[in-house]
């Protein structure tokens, strides 16, 4: 074989190797993006769930506060009636 053929084969193999590596990296990057998107989705679901729980607890606290205010008003009325 002549040196030109050998050089051509080496260049062709190198180009093919670079293209395969490039495509492999592209696939890996796409997979990482998909994984990150999935993690962000799960995080958003957790945040939404935590927000719902906080709203429920806030509602319970508001209800308890209303009950305490009603009881306090009743006690104040009772005390004013006693005087």
N, C-alpha and C positions, 0 to 999 in steps of 0.2 A: 504494500500500500504506500501511496505517496504521502508526503507530509501534509499536503493540502486536504486530503481526505480525512486524515487523522484529526487535523485541526477542525474541520467541518463537523466531524462526529463529536468531538469534545465540546464545541460551541453548542451543537444541537442538544446534547445531553444536559449541558449546563442550563440552557434556556428552558428545557422541559422541567428540570429540577426546580428552577426558580418559579416557574408558573405553578407547579404542584405545591410548592411551599407557600406561595402567595395565596392560592385558593384555600389551602388548609388553614392559613391564618385568618382568612376572611370567614370561613365557616366557624372557626373558634370564636371570633369576635361576635358573630351573629348569635352564637349559643350563649355567650356571656351576656349579651344584651337581653336575650329572652329570659335568662335566669334573673337578671336584675329587675326586669319588668315584673316577673312573678313575685320577687321579694317585695317590691314596692306595692304590689296589689295586696299581698298579705298584710303588710304594714298598714295600709289604708283601711283594710277590714278591721284590724285590731284597734286602730284609732277611732273608727266609727263605733265599734262596740263599746269602747271605753267612754266615748262621748254619750252614748245612749244610757249606759249605766250611771254616769254622773248626773244626767238629766233626771233619771228616775230617783236617784238619791236626793237630788235637790227638791224634787216634788214632794218626797216624803218629809223632808225637813220643813218645807213650807206648810204642809198640812199639820205637822206637829206644832209649829209656831202659831198657826191659826187657832188650834185647840188650846194652847197655853194662853193665848190672848183672851179667848172666850172665858176660860176658867178664871183668869185674873180679873176680868170685868165682873164676873159673878161674885168673886171674893170682895172686890171693892164695893159692889152694891150691898152685899151682906154687911160689910163693916159700916157703911154709911147708914144702913137701916138700924143697926145696933146703937149707934150714937144717938 
